[in-house]
């Protein structure tokens, strides 16, 4: 038999049959080996047999019985599966004769199946006849399966039931399964129904941002068709969702993709308008499968769309539609656009309420209404790069999964008791090996503790088992109720009014009452539960915090204390700037109390003052206080943005320029870390164009980058430092405040440098006073304490005398330079000499060193050894 006369599928089947023969140690490939592969559920013969009413399990069991009867030949010289049996050869000859009768060009898999009935006394053929499958029935089913086509291609099998292979019947799925309800999209579904009912341009394309519910609208239409809730022109129609990925996948040779698509379209055309094709991400058809000298999918669809032979629903995003479909005017004019807008927060809450029951059943948890409201509101406010309702649904799903995982794990209390029990058992085993009196006494006490712990474990396990049983009862009842509701829909669709009446007025109310009783009972015993089984607004807030890093969750006691004493904590690092510290601390308190304007940054400040007075230090201290690390700060040195050309680096290069794909230094940093401090250091050095970019950040808390993405600055604290007016501030006479006339003069300087619209958007302009001698003494003590902390590893304690402090202030302090000269002075005159003392061995570990002044210079004196 010439393999060239066989289809690719038959050649592959013979190869698989050979492998079966090798695995079973059969010398020849026989009919059972071939049909063992061909009769699998995903193969053509398997599908044919299933449609002829023979179960796959029965067929496979019969073939296994026949294969077991074939004798196994063993030996080192034996080769397996190298020849075909006489019976299989006869089958292929009969298949060739069948091919000629059917006027096919190639022997196909179904032809071999048909030829099976032409063999004399074949076991498998006889078995099929016993199951009621005859040659006549097989031929009728094959003709139906082929759709009246002849086998004219080696790839013929790939064309059979192309819609089943490359698509999903959404109406059938809505009938057979229990899909999630589609809520709040009635208007858009009616728009689609209206467009499908038109004479021309009856192909709707749903356009909207990712996650707004485009695919859900089509699923909603399928559910309506399944229920019969559509006009008569759409009744009993089928919606097939075409999977473009599987259509393209594996199309190796030129023209193979077009063949597949044409087969799909031919099946749609044959249905005479009863099939509506749905292509999600319809922009992928433009250019899909295109190679040199061939057409893409879009061009194959145009003629059928033009003639009205094809009803097509598409879905795509605004950007993809503009980029792909709009450019092809001939394709675009065949579609009627339906804009799908993002639902409001209120509509999203309604959608979540509709889906709540499904999530409760899936996860086996209870979802409170406050969780649904929080998911819609918090996702709208804090997750700005995605769209409702998708992001709100994600929050509910994530929070429910979290609770489910906790419920399926051991409770914390039980886990702690188990660990304690293990520790005590290990100690008991060790003490049993000891013979002294002390160990015996400890063993007795330990065994008493062990008994108590075991008793506690039994109690906890009992409580945990009772809770799990109660949760399971509620979950099972919810499943029962959900099935009853689905049965009611089916009964109504089938006009089975008696069954519908029993379900609606008997079964469902009874189940609802039983479920309510179980939930009330669980509420009463909830206090004794070891794990939380409910999703509340607290869980949603925690999930938001994990996803974004923004502290949305309710304040716990420890955090309340931390925030109330934020100003004190900042004062420990920033000395002598009371007004600045208090203003920043108040802005953070307003934000965490929920009083801040949600459409603006948490706070925007301009810090003015001479160099070295603590402007940048306060920003670092705030980052450490809020995020436990001063690295959690976006620092932009404005001296790098002095040229007009460098401004684009903040938001990213425009399209067509080098670096367009990389994003901006400011926008990317905030996009990745939306809850942070943004420090614009030495703002006056930046080009005036930078201030124009910052206007919308300061006012609306948003900035659009070079790629058109909107970056949210509403959870950032913006701090700008500047040395403008510092020479005026140095003239200030008051020690802890700034004179009114000096303050006005500094404002005049600012107004001369910055535009009014820029200054007007800054929340607070804070002027830092020059450091007084008292402040400088505190800084000296702080720097010495920091040095002492670094020496703690060597067990060396460092102190400084009052005269030494006065001496360092006198030598290093200069109001014009602030605290920075102090640091340099201490490095040079304290750290370096001290390092020499330690290396030489004069300062030893476990000793205390006093920095003092003697003969107008600093000295180190050894105090008493530290005990």
ABEGO torsion letter per residue (X at the ends): XBAAABBAAAAAAAAAAAAAAAAAGBABBBAAAAAAAAABAABAAAAAAAAAGBBAAAAAAAAAAAAAABBBBBEAABBBGABBBAAAAAAAAAAAAAAAAAGBABBBAAAAAAAAAABBGBAAAAAAAAAGBBAAAAAAAAAAAAGGBBBABAAAAAABGAAAAABBBAAAAAAABBBBBBBGAAAAAAAAAAAAABABGABBBBBBBBGAGAAAAAAAAAAAAAAGBBBAAABGBBBBBBBAAAAABGBABBGAAAAAAAAAAAAAAAAGGABBBBBBGAAAABGBGBBBGBBBAAAAAAAAAAAGABBBBBBBBAAAAAAAAAABAAAAAABBBBBBBBBBAAAAAAAAAAAAAAAAAAAGBBBBAAAAAAAAAAAAAABAABBOAAAAAAAAAAAAAAAAAAAABBBAAAAAAAAAAAAAAAAAAAAAABABAAAAAAAAAAAAAAAAAAAAAAAAAAAAAAAAAAAAAAAAAAAAAAAAAAAAAAAAAAGBAAAAAAAAAAAAAAAAAAAAAAAAAAAAAAAABABBABBBAAAAAAAAAAAAGBBABBBBAAAAAAAAAAAAAAAAABBGBAAAAAAAAAAAAAAAAGABBAABBABBBBBBEBBGAGAAAAAAAAAAAAAGBAABBBBBBAAAAABAAAAAAAAEBBBGBBGAAAEBAAAAAAAABABBBBBBBGAAABBAAAAAAAAAAAAAGBBBBAAGBBBBAAABBBBBBBABGAAAAAABABAABBBAAAAAAAAAAAAAABBAAAAAABABBBBBBBBBAAAAAAAAAAAAAAAAAAAAAAGBBBBBBAAAAAAAAAAABBAAAEAAAAAAAAAAAAAAAAAAAAAAGABBBGBBBBBBBBGGBBBBBBBBBBX
